[in-house]
Amino acid sequence: MNKFTIAIIIVIAAFFAFKFFATSKENFNEITAIELKEAQKNNEKFLLVDVREASERAVNKIKNSEHLKLGKIRKEFQKTFPNVKKDDKIILYCRSGRRSETAALMLQDQGYTNVHSLKGGIIKYLSK
């Protein structure tokens, strides 16, 4: 292969890599602590899932939340929550929002379409 062919392959690969990551972020939903509290106050229907470790959950948790740690989201979400439909509203949270973002992307990959991550996590929720 000559240098030109290699350069074209690199450009095409970079384009598809960018497209994949950009698409994931475009479809990603975040919910703020204020929006979550408002939804709770209005008794909106959604599944609230804490994706932290059990030891973290023992310290504090959001009322009426379920628990499934991040490491089990991909393999056990559907088994743990068998009545949740692909378009049901799911809100995920962790300490700061990073793990819940990862979990949200995992669920989107499994076909769930109404998935949200709590922006700033429980830290932000407890401070509001």
C-alpha positions as CSV (number, residue, x, y, z in Angstrom):
1,M,0.0,0.0,0.0
2,N,1.2,3.5,-0.8
3,K,1.0,6.5,1.6
4,F,-2.0,7.9,-0.1
5,T,-4.1,4.8,0.3
6,I,-3.1,4.5,4.0
7,A,-4.0,8.2,4.5
8,I,-7.4,7.6,2.9
9,I,-8.0,4.6,5.2
10,I,-7.1,6.6,8.3
11,V,-9.4,9.5,7.3
12,I,-12.3,7.1,6.7
13,A,-11.7,5.3,10.0
14,A,-11.5,8.6,11.8
15,F,-14.8,9.7,10.2
16,F,-16.6,6.6,11.3
17,A,-15.1,6.8,14.8
18,F,-16.2,10.4,15.2
19,K,-19.6,9.6,13.8
20,F,-20.1,6.7,16.3
21,F,-19.0,8.8,19.3
22,A,-20.9,11.9,18.2
23,T,-24.1,9.9,17.7
24,S,-23.8,8.4,21.1
25,K,-23.5,11.8,22.7
26,E,-26.3,13.4,20.6
27,N,-28.7,10.7,21.8
28,F,-27.7,11.0,25.4
29,N,-30.2,12.5,27.8
30,E,-29.3,14.3,31.1
31,I,-31.7,15.4,33.7
32,T,-30.8,18.0,36.3
33,A,-31.4,17.6,40.0
34,I,-34.1,20.3,39.9
35,E,-35.9,18.5,37.0
36,L,-35.7,15.2,38.9
37,K,-37.1,16.8,42.1
38,E,-39.9,18.4,40.0
39,A,-40.7,15.1,38.4
40,Q,-40.8,13.4,41.9
41,K,-43.0,16.2,43.2
42,N,-45.4,15.8,40.3
43,N,-45.5,12.0,40.8
44,E,-44.3,11.4,37.3
45,K,-43.8,7.7,36.3
46,F,-40.2,6.6,35.9
47,L,-37.7,4.1,37.1
48,L,-34.9,5.6,39.2
49,V,-31.8,3.4,39.5
50,D,-28.7,3.9,41.6
51,V,-25.7,2.4,39.8
52,R,-23.2,2.9,42.6
53,E,-21.7,0.2,44.7
54,A,-23.8,-1.1,47.7
55,S,-21.4,0.4,50.2
56,E,-22.0,3.9,48.7
57,R,-25.8,3.4,48.7
58,A,-25.6,2.4,52.4
59,V,-24.3,6.0,53.1
60,N,-27.1,7.8,51.2
61,K,-29.7,7.2,48.5
62,I,-32.5,9.0,46.7
63,K,-35.9,8.1,48.0
64,N,-37.8,5.4,46.0
65,S,-34.8,4.5,44.0
66,E,-33.8,0.9,43.0
67,H,-30.3,-0.4,42.9
68,L,-28.2,-2.2,40.3
69,K,-24.6,-1.4,40.2
70,L,-22.9,-0.4,37.0
71,G,-21.1,-3.7,36.6
72,K,-24.4,-5.5,36.3
73,I,-26.3,-3.1,34.1
74,R,-25.5,-4.7,30.8
75,K,-26.2,-8.3,31.8
76,E,-28.8,-8.0,34.5
77,F,-31.0,-4.9,33.8
78,Q,-33.7,-6.7,31.9
79,K,-33.8,-9.6,34.4
80,T,-33.8,-7.2,37.4
81,F,-36.5,-5.0,35.9
82,P,-38.6,-7.3,33.6
83,N,-41.6,-5.0,33.5
84,V,-39.7,-2.1,32.1
85,K,-40.5,-1.4,28.5
86,K,-38.0,-0.1,26.0
87,D,-39.7,3.3,25.9
88,D,-40.3,3.7,29.7
89,K,-38.6,6.6,31.3
90,I,-35.4,5.4,33.2
91,I,-33.3,7.8,35.3
92,L,-29.9,6.6,36.4
93,Y,-27.7,8.2,39.1
94,C,-24.3,7.7,40.8
95,R,-22.1,9.9,42.9
96,S,-21.1,12.5,40.3
97,G,-22.8,11.5,37.0
98,R,-20.0,9.6,35.2
99,R,-21.1,6.1,36.0
100,S,-24.7,6.8,35.3
101,E,-23.8,8.3,31.9
102,T,-22.0,5.0,31.1
103,A,-25.0,3.0,32.3
104,A,-27.3,5.2,30.2
105,L,-25.3,4.5,27.1
106,M,-25.3,0.8,27.8
107,L,-29.1,0.8,28.1
108,Q,-29.4,2.8,24.9
109,D,-27.2,0.2,23.2
110,Q,-29.8,-2.4,24.4
111,G,-32.6,-0.5,22.7
112,Y,-34.0,1.6,25.7
113,T,-35.0,4.9,24.2
114,N,-36.0,7.1,27.2
115,V,-32.9,6.9,29.3
116,H,-31.5,9.8,31.4
117,S,-28.5,10.3,33.6
118,L,-28.7,12.6,36.6
119,K,-26.3,15.5,35.9
120,G,-23.9,15.9,38.8
121,G,-25.2,12.8,40.4
122,I,-26.4,12.5,44.0
123,I,-23.9,15.2,45.0
124,K,-25.8,17.7,43.0
125,Y,-29.2,16.3,44.1
126,L,-28.4,16.6,47.8
127,S,-27.1,20.1,47.4
128,K,-30.3,21.5,45.7
